[in-house]
Amino acid sequence: MVFKKMLQKFGVGGPSVDTVLSESRCHPGGLLSGEVRLTGGEADADIEHIALSLVVRGGRAGSLTEFHRVVVSGATRLEAKQQRTIPFTMPVPWETPVTEVTGQALPGIEVGLRTELAIAKAVDKGDLDPVIVAPAPAHDAVLDAFGQLGFGFKSVELEAGRVHGLRQELPFYQEIAFYPSGPYAGRLSEVELVVVAERDGVQVVLEADRRGGDVQARFAVGHEEALDTEWARLIGDWLDRVAAQHGHHGYGHHDEYGHHDGYGQRRGPGMGAVVAGAAAGVVGGMVLGEVLDDAFEDDE
């Protein structure tokens, strides 16, 4: 009997849990909903809690990082062979990293929903489901400007820490780098983009790498205002000024806040095509959907 209790504590003959999402695609500031399905084991079990957490992999270490956690059930008793369903709805933090743009996966960034079942002081974190995070409309408007300017996608990184001067709740931020094109090629080595979304709007940080030092621009706009802003024109004008400053040396900031009037001019295929080409090269012809489904196999 003692041996059997030990086996149940470590999952052999004990309860099983399966989390099913109503929709695996979401966006920052949105909701994830679904249900946790419990099946009793060979004996009654006292469950201490059931929690769901959002985790991300994408930093240089390649390990999973939990950044949001919700307890969906407190202490409860699950009888042997009993089946129970617990519906849930959980908010998606505004700063959740984006994993796809216009249907194309961003290589190297994976987000998942992990289910935690605690019984007799033992915690099982075995159920992990991939989650697709698409940009919120305001974020998407900024990203699309780089496609309009004809920039090429270079890389995406999850950086630990905080961007100086930005309001952040999470201890990391997502940075997307682009190859300059056209009049900026050869004058700038790359342009990096950081977008930190929040309930009231988005904070945008651009950094252009050039010989003699890096230059930053910052913008803060509301969600509706971001949709009305001509980002391609705004970013293009700033890059024109940066590229023209040949004599500047050292590190500088060029800060701008608020709405900027102007007009956009489409000069490229759009962000979706830019990411699609880069992602295809990274995965070597593999189906992107299969890559996403297998992203967390090692952690289950």
MIKEZA-622999 format. One line per field, with one value per atom (N, C-alpha, C): residue in three letters; atom name; x, y, z. Coordinates in steps of 0.02 Angstrom, whole numbers, plus 50000, padded with zeros to 5 digits. Last residue first. Layout:
<recs>
type = ALA;...
atom = CA;...
east = X;...
north = Y;...
up = Z;...
</recs>
This chain:
<recs>
type = GLU;GLU;GLU;ASP;ASP;ASP;ASP;ASP;ASP;GLU;GLU;GLU;PHE;PHE;PHE;ALA;ALA;ALA;ASP;ASP;ASP;ASP;ASP;ASP;LEU;LEU;LEU;VAL;VAL;VAL;GLU;GLU;GLU;GLY;GLY;GLY;LEU;LEU;LEU;VAL;VAL;VAL;MET;MET;MET;GLY;GLY;GLY;GLY;GLY;GLY;VAL;VAL;VAL;VAL;VAL;VAL;GLY;GLY;GLY;ALA;ALA;ALA;ALA;ALA;ALA;ALA;ALA;ALA;GLY;GLY;GLY;ALA;ALA;ALA;VAL;VAL;VAL;VAL;VAL;VAL;ALA;ALA;ALA;GLY;GLY;GLY;MET;MET;MET;GLY;GLY;GLY;PRO;PRO;PRO;GLY;GLY;GLY;ARG;ARG;ARG;ARG;ARG;ARG;GLN;GLN;GLN;GLY;GLY;GLY;TYR;TYR;TYR;GLY;GLY;GLY;ASP;ASP;ASP;HIS;HIS;HIS;HIS;HIS;HIS;GLY;GLY;GLY;TYR;TYR;TYR;GLU;GLU;GLU;ASP;ASP;ASP;HIS;HIS;HIS;HIS;HIS;HIS;GLY;GLY;GLY;TYR;TYR;TYR;GLY;GLY;GLY;HIS;HIS;HIS;HIS;HIS;HIS;GLY;GLY;GLY;HIS;HIS;HIS;GLN;GLN;GLN;ALA;ALA;ALA;ALA;ALA;ALA;VAL;VAL;VAL;ARG;ARG;ARG;ASP;ASP;ASP;LEU;LEU;LEU;TRP;TRP;TRP;ASP;ASP;ASP;GLY;GLY;GLY;ILE;ILE;ILE;LEU;LEU;LEU;ARG;ARG;ARG;ALA;ALA;ALA;TRP;TRP;TRP;GLU;GLU;GLU;THR;THR;THR;ASP;ASP;ASP;LEU;LEU;LEU;ALA;ALA;ALA;GLU;GLU;GLU;GLU;GLU;GLU;HIS;HIS;HIS;GLY;GLY;GLY;VAL;VAL;VAL;ALA;ALA;ALA;PHE;PHE;PHE;ARG;ARG;ARG;ALA;ALA;ALA;GLN;GLN;GLN;VAL;VAL;VAL;ASP;ASP;ASP;GLY;GLY;GLY;GLY;GLY;GLY;ARG;ARG;ARG;ARG;ARG;ARG;ASP;ASP;ASP;ALA;ALA;ALA;GLU;GLU;GLU;LEU;LEU;LEU;VAL;VAL;VAL;VAL;VAL;VAL;GLN;GLN;GLN;VAL;VAL;VAL;GLY;GLY;GLY;ASP;ASP;ASP;ARG;ARG;ARG;GLU;GLU;GLU;ALA;ALA;ALA;VAL;VAL;VAL;VAL;VAL;VAL;VAL;VAL;VAL;LEU;LEU;LEU;GLU;GLU;GLU;VAL;VAL;VAL;GLU;GLU;GLU;SER;SER;SER;LEU;LEU;LEU;ARG;ARG;ARG;GLY;GLY;GLY;ALA;ALA;ALA;TYR;TYR;TYR;PRO;PRO;PRO;GLY;GLY;GLY;SER;SER;SER;PRO;PRO;PRO;TYR;TYR;TYR;PHE;PHE;PHE;ALA;ALA;ALA;ILE;ILE;ILE;GLU;GLU;GLU;GLN;GLN;GLN;TYR;TYR;TYR;PHE;PHE;PHE;PRO;PRO;PRO;LEU;LEU;LEU;GLU;GLU;GLU;GLN;GLN;GLN;ARG;ARG;ARG;LEU;LEU;LEU;GLY;GLY;GLY;HIS;HIS;HIS;VAL;VAL;VAL;ARG;ARG;ARG;GLY;GLY;GLY;ALA;ALA;ALA;GLU;GLU;GLU;LEU;LEU;LEU;GLU;GLU;GLU;VAL;VAL;VAL;SER;SER;SER;LYS;LYS;LYS;PHE;PHE;PHE;GLY;GLY;GLY;PHE;PHE;PHE;GLY;GLY;GLY;LEU;LEU;LEU;GLN;GLN;GLN;GLY;GLY;GLY;PHE;PHE;PHE;ALA;ALA;ALA;ASP;ASP;ASP;LEU;LEU;LEU;VAL;VAL;VAL;ALA;ALA;ALA;ASP;ASP;ASP;HIS;HIS;HIS;ALA;ALA;ALA;PRO;PRO;PRO;ALA;ALA;ALA;PRO;PRO;PRO;ALA;ALA;ALA;VAL;VAL;VAL;ILE;ILE;ILE;VAL;VAL;VAL;PRO;PRO;PRO;ASP;ASP;ASP;LEU;LEU;LEU;ASP;ASP;ASP;GLY;GLY;GLY;LYS;LYS;LYS;ASP;ASP;ASP;VAL;VAL;VAL;ALA;ALA;ALA;LYS;LYS;LYS;ALA;ALA;ALA;ILE;ILE;ILE;ALA;ALA;ALA;LEU;LEU;LEU;GLU;GLU;GLU;THR;THR;THR;ARG;ARG;ARG;LEU;LEU;LEU;GLY;GLY;GLY;VAL;VAL;VAL;GLU;GLU;GLU;ILE;ILE;ILE;GLY;GLY;GLY;PRO;PRO;PRO;LEU;LEU;LEU;ALA;ALA;ALA;GLN;GLN;GLN;GLY;GLY;GLY;THR;THR;THR;VAL;VAL;VAL;GLU;GLU;GLU;THR;THR;THR;VAL;VAL;VAL;PRO;PRO;PRO;THR;THR;THR;GLU;GLU;GLU;TRP;TRP;TRP;PRO;PRO;PRO;VAL;VAL;VAL;PRO;PRO;PRO;MET;MET;MET;THR;THR;THR;PHE;PHE;PHE;PRO;PRO;PRO;ILE;ILE;ILE;THR;THR;THR;ARG;ARG;ARG;GLN;GLN;GLN;GLN;GLN;GLN;LYS;LYS;LYS;ALA;ALA;ALA;GLU;GLU;GLU;LEU;LEU;LEU;ARG;ARG;ARG;THR;THR;THR;ALA;ALA;ALA;GLY;GLY;GLY;SER;SER;SER;VAL;VAL;VAL;VAL;VAL;VAL;VAL;VAL;VAL;ARG;ARG;ARG;HIS;HIS;HIS;PHE;PHE;PHE;GLU;GLU;GLU;THR;THR;THR;LEU;LEU;LEU;SER;SER;SER;GLY;GLY;GLY;ALA;ALA;ALA;ARG;ARG;ARG;GLY;GLY;GLY;GLY;GLY;GLY;ARG;ARG;ARG;VAL;VAL;VAL;VAL;VAL;VAL;LEU;LEU;LEU;SER;SER;SER;LEU;LEU;LEU;ALA;ALA;ALA;ILE;ILE;ILE;HIS;HIS;HIS;GLU;GLU;GLU;ILE;ILE;ILE;ASP;ASP;ASP;ALA;ALA;ALA;ASP;ASP;ASP;ALA;ALA;ALA;GLU;GLU;GLU;GLY;GLY;GLY;GLY;GLY;GLY;THR;THR;THR;LEU;LEU;LEU;ARG;ARG;ARG;VAL;VAL;VAL;GLU;GLU;GLU;GLY;GLY;GLY;SER;SER;SER;LEU;LEU;LEU;LEU;LEU;LEU;GLY;GLY;GLY;GLY;GLY;GLY;PRO;PRO;PRO;HIS;HIS;HIS;CYS;CYS;CYS;ARG;ARG;ARG;SER;SER;SER;GLU;GLU;GLU;SER;SER;SER;LEU;LEU;LEU;VAL;VAL;VAL;THR;THR;THR;ASP;ASP;ASP;VAL;VAL;VAL;SER;SER;SER;PRO;PRO;PRO;GLY;GLY;GLY;GLY;GLY;GLY;VAL;VAL;VAL;GLY;GLY;GLY;PHE;PHE;PHE;LYS;LYS;LYS;GLN;GLN;GLN;LEU;LEU;LEU;MET;MET;MET;LYS;LYS;LYS;LYS;LYS;LYS;PHE;PHE;PHE;VAL;VAL;VAL;MET;MET;MET
atom = N;CA;C;N;CA;C;N;CA;C;N;CA;C;N;CA;C;N;CA;C;N;CA;C;N;CA;C;N;CA;C;N;CA;C;N;CA;C;N;CA;C;N;CA;C;N;CA;C;N;CA;C;N;CA;C;N;CA;C;N;CA;C;N;CA;C;N;CA;C;N;CA;C;N;CA;C;N;CA;C;N;CA;C;N;CA;C;N;CA;C;N;CA;C;N;CA;C;N;CA;C;N;CA;C;N;CA;C;N;CA;C;N;CA;C;N;CA;C;N;CA;C;N;CA;C;N;CA;C;N;CA;C;N;CA;C;N;CA;C;N;CA;C;N;CA;C;N;CA;C;N;CA;C;N;CA;C;N;CA;C;N;CA;C;N;CA;C;N;CA;C;N;CA;C;N;CA;C;N;CA;C;N;CA;C;N;CA;C;N;CA;C;N;CA;C;N;CA;C;N;CA;C;N;CA;C;N;CA;C;N;CA;C;N;CA;C;N;CA;C;N;CA;C;N;CA;C;N;CA;C;N;CA;C;N;CA;C;N;CA;C;N;CA;C;N;CA;C;N;CA;C;N;CA;C;N;CA;C;N;CA;C;N;CA;C;N;CA;C;N;CA;C;N;CA;C;N;CA;C;N;CA;C;N;CA;C;N;CA;C;N;CA;C;N;CA;C;N;CA;C;N;CA;C;N;CA;C;N;CA;C;N;CA;C;N;CA;C;N;CA;C;N;CA;C;N;CA;C;N;CA;C;N;CA;C;N;CA;C;N;CA;C;N;CA;C;N;CA;C;N;CA;C;N;CA;C;N;CA;C;N;CA;C;N;CA;C;N;CA;C;N;CA;C;N;CA;C;N;CA;C;N;CA;C;N;CA;C;N;CA;C;N;CA;C;N;CA;C;N;CA;C;N;CA;C;N;CA;C;N;CA;C;N;CA;C;N;CA;C;N;CA;C;N;CA;C;N;CA;C;N;CA;C;N;CA;C;N;CA;C;N;CA;C;N;CA;C;N;CA;C;N;CA;C;N;CA;C;N;CA;C;N;CA;C;N;CA;C;N;CA;C;N;CA;C;N;CA;C;N;CA;C;N;CA;C;N;CA;C;N;CA;C;N;CA;C;N;CA;C;N;CA;C;N;CA;C;N;CA;C;N;CA;C;N;CA;C;N;CA;C;N;CA;C;N;CA;C;N;CA;C;N;CA;C;N;CA;C;N;CA;C;N;CA;C;N;CA;C;N;CA;C;N;CA;C;N;CA;C;N;CA;C;N;CA;C;N;CA;C;N;CA;C;N;CA;C;N;CA;C;N;CA;C;N;CA;C;N;CA;C;N;CA;C;N;CA;C;N;CA;C;N;CA;C;N;CA;C;N;CA;C;N;CA;C;N;CA;C;N;CA;C;N;CA;C;N;CA;C;N;CA;C;N;CA;C;N;CA;C;N;CA;C;N;CA;C;N;CA;C;N;CA;C;N;CA;C;N;CA;C;N;CA;C;N;CA;C;N;CA;C;N;CA;C;N;CA;C;N;CA;C;N;CA;C;N;CA;C;N;CA;C;N;CA;C;N;CA;C;N;CA;C;N;CA;C;N;CA;C;N;CA;C;N;CA;C;N;CA;C;N;CA;C;N;CA;C;N;CA;C;N;CA;C;N;CA;C;N;CA;C;N;CA;C;N;CA;C;N;CA;C;N;CA;C;N;CA;C;N;CA;C;N;CA;C;N;CA;C;N;CA;C;N;CA;C;N;CA;C;N;CA;C;N;CA;C;N;CA;C;N;CA;C;N;CA;C;N;CA;C;N;CA;C;N;CA;C;N;CA;C;N;CA;C;N;CA;C;N;CA;C;N;CA;C;N;CA;C;N;CA;C;N;CA;C;N;CA;C;N;CA;C;N;CA;C;N;CA;C;N;CA;C;N;CA;C;N;CA;C;N;CA;C;N;CA;C;N;CA;C;N;CA;C;N;CA;C;N;CA;C;N;CA;C;N;CA;C;N;CA;C;N;CA;C;N;CA;C;N;CA;C;N;CA;C;N;CA;C;N;CA;C;N;CA;C;N;CA;C;N;CA;C;N;CA;C;N;CA;C;N;CA;C;N;CA;C;N;CA;C;N;CA;C;N;CA;C;N;CA;C;N;CA;C;N;CA;C;N;CA;C;N;CA;C;N;CA;C;N;CA;C;N;CA;C;N;CA;C;N;CA;C;N;CA;C;N;CA;C;N;CA;C;N;CA;C;N;CA;C;N;CA;C;N;CA;C;N;CA;C;N;CA;C;N;CA;C;N;CA;C;N;CA;C;N;CA;C;N;CA;C;N;CA;C;N;CA;C;N;CA;C;N;CA;C;N;CA;C
east = 50390;50330;50348;50499;50480;50420;50522;50572;50551;50415;50417;50465;50384;50393;50399;50372;50417;50433;50295;50348;50391;50209;50180;50233;50301;50266;50239;50342;50392;50358;50223;50252;50305;50205;50157;50184;50310;50312;50263;50393;50328;50326;50559;50512;50447;50652;50599;50550;50739;50763;50708;50713;50691;50708;50770;50792;50774;50704;50775;50799;50576;50587;50661;50595;50578;50591;50621;50672;50658;50499;50562;50616;50410;50402;50467;50449;50459;50455;50412;50480;50495;50276;50320;50392;50232;50220;50266;50262;50300;50292;50274;50239;50276;50352;50301;50258;50373;50396;50338;50327;50384;50409;50196;50214;50270;50200;50210;50234;50098;50140;50146;50107;50076;50125;50068;50108;50073;50085;50048;50096;50107;50143;50105;50073;50052;50091;50206;50142;50129;50379;50320;50258;50550;50490;50431;50725;50662;50604;50868;50825;50754;51025;50954;50917;51191;51143;51072;51363;51295;51247;51488;51464;51392;51484;51518;51490;51434;51419;51456;51450;51503;51491;51337;51401;51451;51186;51231;51297;51102;51135;51186;51044;51092;51132;50956;51010;51064;50868;50908;50968;50813;50846;50892;50753;50812;50849;50645;50696;50760;50574;50601;50656;50540;50582;50613;50453;50517;50565;50349;50381;50450;50313;50336;50375;50273;50325;50354;50170;50234;50289;50058;50091;50163;49930;49997;50027;49814;49810;49878;49850;49821;49817;49890;49940;49914;49770;49816;49869;49721;49686;49732;49820;49806;49772;49930;49874;49860;50111;50046;49992;50274;50222;50154;50438;50371;50323;50609;50557;50491;50765;50704;50651;50945;50878;50824;51096;51049;50980;51267;51197;51153;51421;51377;51306;51511;51514;51467;51406;51475;51477;51253;51292;51363;51096;51168;51205;50954;50991;51065;50815;50887;50922;50658;50698;50771;50523;50592;50627;50362;50403;50473;50226;50289;50336;50049;50112;50170;49909;49941;50005;49847;49831;49863;49897;49826;49809;50042;50010;49936;50189;50118;50093;50335;50307;50235;50440;50373;50349;50591;50561;50493;50700;50634;50614;50847;50814;50750;50933;50886;50848;51106;51041;50998;51200;51211;51147;51186;51164;51174;51246;51252;51230;51220;51288;51299;51056;51103;51174;50975;51005;51057;50914;50962;50998;50888;50884;50935;50884;50885;50884;50940;50920;50925;50874;50927;50902;50814;50802;50866;50762;50813;50799;50666;50667;50716;50650;50685;50688;50551;50564;50595;50604;50571;50593;50577;50611;50574;50497;50570;50609;50347;50383;50459;50308;50287;50327;50374;50371;50348;50398;50358;50352;50565;50500;50464;50689;50640;50572;50780;50782;50729;50707;50730;50725;50764;50715;50748;50793;50803;50749;50832;50818;50832;50760;50814;50792;50735;50704;50760;50747;50777;50732;50757;50713;50743;50830;50826;50775;50800;50865;50859;50702;50703;50770;50734;50735;50739;50631;50682;50677;50538;50580;50635;50446;50510;50558;50346;50334;50399;50406;50395;50383;50403;50468;50462;50266;50304;50372;50222;50210;50249;50252;50289;50282;50153;50224;50266;50037;50045;50118;50051;50054;50066;50028;50094;50103;49892;49940;50011;49834;49831;49882;49951;49892;49892;50021;50025;49956;49987;49989;49993;50045;50032;50042;49997;50018;49997;50053;50008;50037;50064;50088;50034;50049;50018;50044;50091;50113;50088;50091;50048;50067;50179;50191;50150;50208;50203;50209;50159;50168;50157;50219;50193;50211;50177;50213;50180;50096;50158;50201;49981;50024;50094;49978;49948;49999;49951;49986;49946;49980;49936;49975;49986;50020;49968;50011;49963;50001;50061;50081;50029;50064;50023;50037;50200;50158;50118;50292;50253;50208;50448;50392;50359;50558;50516;50456;50625;50662;50622;50546;50591;50624;50379;50443;50491;50268;50301;50366;50140;50205;50241;50022;50018;50084;50069;50027;50029;50186;50165;50131;50208;50194;50173;50237;50268;50253;50272;50238;50275;50268;50305;50263;50162;50176;50213;50121;50191;50210;49990;50003;50074;49945;49978;49994;49788;49854;49889;49677;49702;49773;49580;49636;49660;49453;49470;49524;49396;49437;49441;49312;49320;49362;49350;49354;49364;49276;49298;49295;49310;49286;49316;49282;49300;49269;49347;49300;49327;49434;49402;49353;49415;49444;49401;49383;49372;49404;49465;49447;49442;49439;49449;49423;49531;49472;49489;49595;49593;49527;49567;49600;49594;49595;49559;49600;49670;49602;49561;49786;49760;49687;49899;49831;49811;50040;50014;49946;50174;50105;50074;50300;50290;50218;50432;50362;50353;50539;50530;50455;50645;50578;50575;50802;50761;50692;50895;50851;50806;50986;50994;50949;50940;51002;51013;50760;50821;50883;50653;50677;50739;50502;50571;50595;50381;50411;50482;50221;50294;50319;50084;50112;50188;49998;50048;50070;49875;49895;49946;49848;49867;49887;49763;49777;49791;49799;49781;49795;49783;49796;49780;49677;49714;49722;49674;49662;49707;49600;49658;49636;49558;49539;49602;49641;49617;49596;49677;49653;49627;49623;49665;49634;49512;49537;49577;49546;49524;49555;49503;49533;49504;49533;49497;49535;49506;49552;49512;49465;49446;49501;49469;49468;49444;49548;49496;49498;49636;49640;49586;49623;49605;49620;49731;49671;49659;49852;49794;49729;49920;49931;49871;49815;49857;49866;49805;49782;49824;49765;49792;49762;49697;49767;49799;49541;49577;49649;49510;49458;49488;49625;49611;49554;49632;49611;49591;49733;49706;49692;49722;49730;49696;49782;49755;49770;49753;49783;49747;49793;49751;49789;49894;49864;49820;49967;49903;49867;50102;50085;50020;50135;50097;50077;50195;50236;50201;50092;50120;50161;50076;50023;50050;50191;50182;50130;50162;50220;50214;50053;50044;50102;50116;50066;50053;50196;50228;50178;50096;50141;50173;50041;50000;50043
north = 50917;50882;50822;50975;50997;50959;50937;50918;50933;50995;50923;50904;51124;51110;51037;51127;51174;51154;51058;51021;51064;51154;51099;51062;51236;51262;51206;51150;51177;51201;51133;51076;51099;51261;51235;51177;51269;51310;51285;51135;51166;51204;51167;51131;51169;51243;51211;51171;51292;51249;51212;51382;51314;51267;51500;51475;51402;51523;51510;51479;51548;51491;51473;51666;51605;51544;51757;51743;51678;51754;51736;51719;51796;51731;51709;51926;51874;51805;51989;51994;51938;51963;51933;51935;52039;51968;51933;52173;52137;52062;52221;52213;52167;52241;52190;52184;52422;52354;52306;52548;52537;52465;52655;52585;52574;52792;52772;52701;52899;52840;52826;53063;53014;52958;53152;53139;53087;53184;53185;53172;53094;53131;53127;53095;53081;53124;53061;53086;53069;53102;53073;53102;53067;53098;53063;53084;53064;53104;53019;53067;53048;53005;52989;53042;52932;52986;52961;52903;52875;52932;52944;52930;52907;53070;53014;53005;53137;53126;53065;53157;53180;53166;53113;53076;53095;53110;53138;53100;53044;53103;53132;52943;52924;52984;53021;52983;52967;53072;53118;53082;52953;53000;53047;52903;52869;52912;52993;52990;52957;52965;53032;53032;52829;52848;52916;52840;52805;52824;52915;52938;52906;52835;52904;52928;52720;52716;52785;52766;52744;52740;52871;52845;52826;52838;52864;52831;52773;52831;52859;52677;52654;52711;52753;52714;52691;52801;52848;52811;52687;52715;52762;52673;52620;52646;52817;52774;52723;52823;52841;52794;52871;52844;52869;52843;52868;52835;52877;52849;52883;52831;52872;52837;52830;52806;52857;52777;52832;52803;52729;52712;52773;52769;52763;52747;52761;52820;52818;52682;52698;52763;52631;52661;52670;52571;52559;52587;52640;52631;52624;52594;52606;52591;52641;52623;52638;52601;52622;52596;52641;52616;52645;52596;52633;52601;52608;52573;52623;52611;52623;52583;52576;52641;52654;52449;52458;52523;52424;52430;52446;52362;52380;52383;52404;52384;52409;52362;52388;52360;52394;52369;52402;52364;52388;52354;52416;52373;52406;52409;52449;52401;52404;52374;52423;52488;52416;52378;52619;52592;52517;52629;52686;52668;52512;52536;52595;52565;52510;52538;52673;52662;52606;52676;52730;52720;52502;52563;52615;52442;52434;52502;52362;52421;52407;52222;52245;52306;52226;52227;52249;52145;52182;52173;52158;52134;52177;52109;52154;52122;52109;52078;52130;52100;52134;52101;52065;52056;52095;52063;52073;52059;52162;52099;52112;52295;52250;52185;52456;52384;52347;52607;52574;52500;52662;52634;52604;52702;52754;52728;52570;52630;52680;52416;52471;52535;52279;52331;52384;52100;52167;52215;51996;52003;52075;51988;52015;52022;51887;51903;51924;51930;51908;51927;51902;51921;51890;51965;51920;51946;52023;51996;51945;52063;52037;52005;52210;52138;52116;52346;52318;52242;52419;52371;52340;52498;52530;52482;52405;52458;52493;52332;52300;52352;52430;52405;52367;52446;52501;52478;52335;52338;52394;52367;52315;52320;52463;52481;52431;52387;52446;52468;52292;52270;52329;52369;52339;52320;52395;52451;52426;52262;52307;52363;52144;52186;52235;52002;52071;52102;51837;51884;51955;51695;51764;51810;51533;51579;51650;51411;51468;51513;51237;51296;51348;51171;51180;51242;51050;51114;51119;50960;50977;51047;50945;50908;50929;50980;51033;51002;50933;50907;50965;50930;50974;50945;50868;50856;50897;50887;50925;50912;50817;50791;50822;50891;50839;50817;51009;50996;50947;51044;51006;50988;51163;51140;51107;51187;51168;51138;51318;51261;51250;51375;51375;51311;51461;51404;51414;51530;51541;51481;51558;51512;51528;51615;51636;51589;51568;51575;51598;51656;51603;51619;51691;51722;51669;51626;51619;51657;51716;51685;51685;51788;51717;51681;51919;51904;51830;51853;51915;51896;51774;51772;51841;51798;51739;51733;51928;51908;51848;51922;51923;51898;52023;51956;51959;52142;52137;52067;52125;52168;52161;51955;52019;52059;51891;51887;51954;51824;51879;51866;51674;51710;51766;51568;51624;51663;51398;51455;51508;51253;51306;51364;51096;51163;51214;50939;50991;51059;50771;50838;50888;50604;50652;50719;50477;50533;50578;50379;50373;50430;50426;50379;50374;50603;50533;50489;50740;50706;50631;50883;50811;50780;51037;50998;50924;51200;51132;51098;51293;51284;51211;51331;51290;51285;51419;51408;51363;51543;51483;51475;51601;51608;51542;51693;51633;51648;51737;51752;51688;51695;51767;51786;51579;51591;51666;51525;51577;51587;51393;51420;51471;51429;51397;51429;51491;51442;51407;51590;51527;51472;51696;51664;51597;51673;51706;51668;51598;51640;51679;51542;51524;51566;51569;51588;51561;51534;51529;51547;51558;51571;51570;51438;51491;51497;51383;51391;51448;51266;51333;51329;51192;51186;51257;51122;51177;51156;51000;51062;51123;50863;50911;50976;50708;50777;50824;50569;50613;50681;50394;50464;50505;50290;50304;50377;50284;50222;50233;50447;50388;50328;50554;50524;50461;50682;50613;50581;50845;50802;50732;50975;50911;50865;51142;51093;51030;51241;51202;51153;51411;51340;51303;51562;51525;51452;51712;51641;51605;51879;51827;51758;52024;51984;51932;52083;52119;52083;52010;52044;52087;51879;51938;51971;51707;51764;51824;51540;51604;51661;51431;51436;51501;51421;51449;51460;51342;51355;51381;51218;51288;51294;51102;51111;51184;51006;51073;51082;50870;50890;50957;50757;50822;50839;50617;50646;50712;50541;50580;50606;50388;50447;50484;50288;50271;50329;50384;50317;50296;50508;50506;50438;50510;50529;50516;50468;50535;50558;50338;50387;50458;50280;50282;50334;50293;50328;50334;50210;50281;50322;50088;50113;50187;50077;50083;50111;50063;50121;50132;49940;50000;50063
up = 48902;48925;48967;48849;48916;48943;48720;48770;48841;48650;48662;48717;48613;48684;48700;48474;48507;48578;48387;48420;48466;48335;48373;48413;48266;48324;48367;48164;48210;48273;48097;48131;48181;48042;48090;48130;47951;48011;48063;47880;47887;47953;47819;47862;47867;47749;47711;47753;47851;47797;47761;47948;47961;47903;47891;47957;47965;47771;47771;47836;47817;47774;47771;47887;47924;47882;47783;47834;47870;47712;47679;47729;47811;47780;47747;47841;47891;47859;47719;47744;47793;47710;47661;47683;47822;47817;47768;47796;47847;47841;47622;47685;47731;47509;47506;47569;47484;47492;47496;47488;47445;47450;47512;47512;47461;47612;47542;47542;47714;47703;47629;47781;47737;47726;47933;47873;47831;48109;48046;47988;48252;48200;48135;48427;48359;48309;48548;48524;48452;48554;48585;48552;48529;48504;48536;48547;48577;48547;48514;48479;48499;48589;48591;48551;48557;48567;48568;48566;48576;48590;48441;48508;48508;48317;48349;48419;48160;48230;48257;48026;48070;48143;47956;47949;48003;47956;48007;48007;47871;47845;47893;47945;47893;47867;48024;48055;48004;47929;47968;47999;47880;47834;47872;47994;47968;47917;48005;48058;48032;47889;47899;47951;47913;47857;47865;48022;48030;47974;47960;48021;48030;47850;47839;47900;47919;47867;47854;48004;48032;47980;48019;47959;47979;48137;48124;48063;48164;48120;48102;48254;48190;48140;48362;48326;48259;48409;48377;48337;48471;48413;48374;48574;48526;48463;48594;48612;48558;48597;48569;48595;48598;48642;48617;48538;48525;48575;48511;48553;48538;48439;48436;48477;48451;48469;48453;48379;48390;48403;48403;48394;48412;48314;48372;48353;48211;48253;48312;48096;48114;48154;48172;48118;48143;48210;48219;48159;48282;48219;48235;48368;48375;48310;48434;48375;48391;48532;48534;48471;48583;48528;48535;48676;48679;48628;48657;48644;48651;48772;48707;48700;48891;48862;48794;48925;48916;48879;48820;48885;48872;48736;48738;48809;48672;48737;48740;48547;48559;48625;48471;48532;48540;48337;48358;48423;48253;48302;48326;48104;48143;48188;48050;48065;48103;47989;47989;48006;47872;47936;47935;47751;47796;47867;47686;47687;47733;47655;47650;47646;47643;47708;47707;47518;47535;47601;47523;47484;47504;47694;47622;47589;47847;47807;47733;47927;47882;47845;48096;48024;47987;48247;48209;48134;48391;48322;48283;48557;48511;48442;48701;48636;48589;48872;48816;48751;49049;48985;48931;49162;49170;49106;49142;49136;49139;49148;49202;49201;49111;49098;49159;49037;49088;49068;49000;48979;49039;49044;49030;49009;48978;49019;48996;48971;48930;48971;49073;49057;49013;49066;49091;49067;48925;48997;49018;48766;48807;48880;48637;48700;48747;48464;48526;48585;48293;48348;48411;48140;48197;48247;48007;48026;48083;47867;47935;47950;47772;47778;47850;47715;47758;47760;47642;47606;47648;47700;47685;47650;47722;47674;47653;47824;47760;47705;47922;47899;47833;47944;47915;47888;48012;47940;47906;48144;48109;48033;48172;48174;48135;48160;48117;48116;48260;48191;48143;48373;48363;48290;48354;48358;48345;48354;48295;48296;48426;48432;48373;48339;48365;48375;48405;48349;48377;48470;48491;48430;48501;48448;48468;48611;48602;48548;48652;48616;48607;48816;48751;48716;48930;48901;48830;49075;49018;48992;49185;49124;49064;49316;49265;49196;49472;49405;49356;49633;49581;49513;49793;49730;49675;49901;49899;49837;49860;49914;49910;49703;49745;49796;49580;49643;49686;49415;49459;49521;49290;49351;49397;49120;49172;49231;49014;49055;49110;48855;48915;48953;48769;48784;48848;48635;48695;48706;48558;48570;48636;48439;48494;48500;48324;48387;48447;48192;48214;48281;48188;48200;48226;48064;48129;48131;47986;47979;48046;48003;47991;47985;48028;47969;47952;48134;48101;48037;48294;48223;48198;48426;48395;48321;48542;48481;48450;48721;48657;48599;48819;48795;48729;48874;48853;48830;48915;48858;48831;48956;48971;48908;48937;48908;48921;49061;49021;48995;49047;49078;49033;49090;49046;49080;49102;49124;49069;49171;49120;49147;49212;49243;49187;49228;49182;49218;49276;49293;49245;49315;49263;49281;49424;49412;49356;49461;49395;49379;49629;49582;49519;49651;49666;49612;49707;49645;49660;49801;49803;49739;49811;49793;49795;49828;49854;49836;49676;49740;49762;49507;49556;49619;49437;49412;49459;49455;49488;49468;49336;49362;49394;49283;49316;49346;49177;49198;49225;49144;49153;49172;49148;49164;49175;49025;49075;49087;48972;48980;49036;48888;48938;48941;48806;48776;48825;48831;48867;48839;48755;48735;48770;48740;48762;48741;48713;48659;48678;48776;48763;48704;48904;48840;48837;48976;48976;48907;49080;49015;49021;49180;49173;49101;49292;49222;49219;49425;49400;49327;49553;49482;49456;49717;49671;49599;49784;49821;49779;49782;49740;49779;49840;49864;49825;49763;49770;49794;49762;49773;49784;49639;49707;49711;49509;49539;49610;49455;49449;49482;49362;49423;49410;49253;49256;49318;49199;49249;49245;49092;49099;49145;49081;49108;49122;48938;48996;49016;48882;48869;48930;48827;48861;48841;48837;48820;48860;48776;48822;48793;48753;48740;48794;48771;48795;48784;48626;48689;48709;48559;48550;48617;48501;48542;48524;48461;48438;48480;48504;48524;48502;48575;48518;48540;48682;48633;48568;48738;48723;48672;48864;48794;48784;48966;48954;48880;49068;48998;48990;49191;49174;49102;49299;49239;49224;49459;49414;49353;49460;49490;49440;49406;49433;49465;49435;49412;49446;49493;49431;49406;49615;49558;49491;49696;49708;49649;49654;49639;49647;49708;49636;49616;49844;49816;49740;49855;49868;49840;49830;49783;49792;49943;49878;49826;50041;50043;49975;50000;50000;50000
</recs>
